[in-house]
Amino acid sequence: MMPPADHPAIAAPRIGLLLVNLGTPDAPDAPSVRRYLAEFLSDRRVVEIPQWLWQPILRGIILNTRPKKSAHAYSQVWTKEGSPLAAITRAQTAALQSAMGSEVLVSHAMRYGQPAIGPAIDALVAAGAQRILIAPLYPQYCAATTATVVDLVGTHLAKLRWQPAVRYLPPYHDDPTYIDALKASIEAGLAALDFVPDTLIASFHGMPERTLHLGDPYHCQCRKTARLLGEALGRPVEVAFQSRFGRARWLEPATDATLARCGREGKKVAIFAPGFAADCLETLEELAIRGKEQFEGAGGRHFAYLSCLNDGAPGMAMLQGLMRRELAGWL
């Protein structure tokens, strides 16, 4: 049936795929970092402190002291393509678009900063996407990461008159294709070193310990990833948690303390971050730069940081497999 001549144009039905990562400031300067941190640290799932208590601390102290320090850290890893996280996520998006073909419209967004999730969904819908797979690129589920993406998508969908059908990529911490991709990437990284590490450390982003007791599965899923990876590699993998913030007790052991101990013990260390889908400030500056300084400052001599899966062949093959599985019945 042909629509009337004056009917508004409607794009042909398509399937959308939206990759979502945490986010990044627009530039490695204090004003950009301040805007980014204001959005990030105002998320009630990220900082679970009553807003009447937290916002004066955030606005009065943190946003007046931390941006300059964080901007310096960003400047150490910034590239001509911009933030490493942004550049790698764009590359992952392009690689998936090429692999998925014309059947799927692939785009990306950041939970905090730009490109924002709401406009990215609107663009997919305007291009005809009536079904969208939202893919938070967090292998391990955490309320402060995966759930906050779902929250924001739901808030945006509530504003739409014509909502697309939506699915979400579930956590894939124990998926065999994820473990296999990590194994291949780590073995390639180890083969390129000029020494043989006797200690492998999997560093995951830290969370307050209370999140574990409140029922968040993140800690357990990180431990399971490391166990399965160790079994695949045929050698033990130590677990550590980085990026502590504030005075609350966080998940342990801490990455900085673990590196200092290994340095004192004369261990040869290779560290990697399996909870990150793409290299970013927390891996390139916190681990590869400051982590090495902490290790060597304690007397260590052999240290290597192994890259995330990024847009390399093992990681992209894994992502394509996961996306096609979750799109089953739509494609």
GIWO-V588068 format. One record per backbone hydrogen bond with DSSP energy under -0.5 kcal/mol. CO is the residue of the C=O (numbers start at 1). NH is the residue of the N-H. If there is no record, write none. Layout:
BEGIN
CO:NH ; CO:NH
END
This chain:
BEGIN
4:7 ; 14:130 ; 14:131 ; 15:105 ; 16:133 ; 17:19 ; 17:107 ; 18:135 ; 19:109 ; 20:137 ; 21:111 ; 22:112 ; 24:114 ; 27:29 ; 29:33 ; 30:34 ; 31:35 ; 32:36 ; 33:37 ; 34:38 ; 35:39 ; 36:40 ; 37:41 ; 39:42 ; 40:43 ; 43:46 ; 43:47 ; 46:48 ; 47:49 ; 50:53 ; 50:54 ; 51:55 ; 53:57 ; 54:58 ; 55:59 ; 56:60 ; 57:61 ; 57:62 ; 58:63 ; 61:64 ; 61:65 ; 62:65 ; 62:66 ; 62:67 ; 65:69 ; 66:70 ; 67:71 ; 68:72 ; 69:73 ; 70:74 ; 71:75 ; 72:76 ; 73:76 ; 73:77 ; 74:77 ; 74:78 ; 79:82 ; 82:79 ; 83:87 ; 84:88 ; 85:89 ; 86:90 ; 87:91 ; 88:92 ; 89:93 ; 90:94 ; 91:95 ; 92:96 ; 93:97 ; 94:98 ; 95:99 ; 96:100 ; 97:101 ; 100:103 ; 101:104 ; 103:15 ; 104:106 ; 105:17 ; 107:19 ; 109:21 ; 110:117 ; 112:24 ; 115:110 ; 116:120 ; 117:121 ; 118:122 ; 119:123 ; 120:124 ; 121:125 ; 122:126 ; 123:127 ; 124:129 ; 125:128 ; 128:14 ; 128:130 ; 130:165 ; 131:16 ; 132:134 ; 132:167 ; 133:18 ; 133:135 ; 134:136 ; 134:169 ; 135:20 ; 136:138 ; 137:139 ; 137:277 ; 139:172 ; 139:173 ; 142:145 ; 142:146 ; 142:147 ; 143:148 ; 145:149 ; 146:149 ; 146:150 ; 147:151 ; 148:152 ; 149:153 ; 150:154 ; 151:155 ; 152:156 ; 153:157 ; 154:158 ; 156:159 ; 157:160 ; 161:163 ; 165:132 ; 167:134 ; 172:175 ; 175:178 ; 175:179 ; 176:180 ; 177:181 ; 178:182 ; 179:183 ; 180:184 ; 181:185 ; 182:186 ; 183:187 ; 184:188 ; 185:189 ; 186:190 ; 187:191 ; 188:192 ; 190:193 ; 195:197 ; 199:270 ; 200:238 ; 201:203 ; 201:272 ; 202:204 ; 202:240 ; 204:242 ; 207:251 ; 208:211 ; 208:212 ; 209:212 ; 209:213 ; 210:214 ; 211:216 ; 212:215 ; 217:221 ; 218:222 ; 219:223 ; 220:224 ; 221:225 ; 222:226 ; 223:227 ; 224:228 ; 225:229 ; 226:230 ; 227:231 ; 228:232 ; 229:233 ; 230:234 ; 230:235 ; 238:202 ; 240:204 ; 241:255 ; 242:206 ; 249:209 ; 249:210 ; 253:241 ; 254:258 ; 255:259 ; 256:260 ; 257:261 ; 258:262 ; 259:263 ; 260:264 ; 261:265 ; 262:267 ; 263:266 ; 267:269 ; 267:302 ; 268:198 ; 268:199 ; 269:304 ; 270:201 ; 271:306 ; 272:203 ; 273:276 ; 276:309 ; 277:310 ; 280:283 ; 280:284 ; 280:285 ; 281:285 ; 281:286 ; 283:287 ; 283:288 ; 285:289 ; 285:290 ; 286:291 ; 287:292 ; 289:293 ; 290:294 ; 291:295 ; 292:296 ; 293:297 ; 294:298 ; 295:298 ; 295:300 ; 296:299 ; 301:303 ; 302:269 ; 304:271 ; 304:306 ; 309:312 ; 312:316 ; 313:317 ; 314:318 ; 315:319 ; 316:320 ; 317:321 ; 318:322 ; 319:323 ; 320:324 ; 321:325 ; 322:326 ; 323:327 ; 325:328 ; 327:330 ; 327:331
END
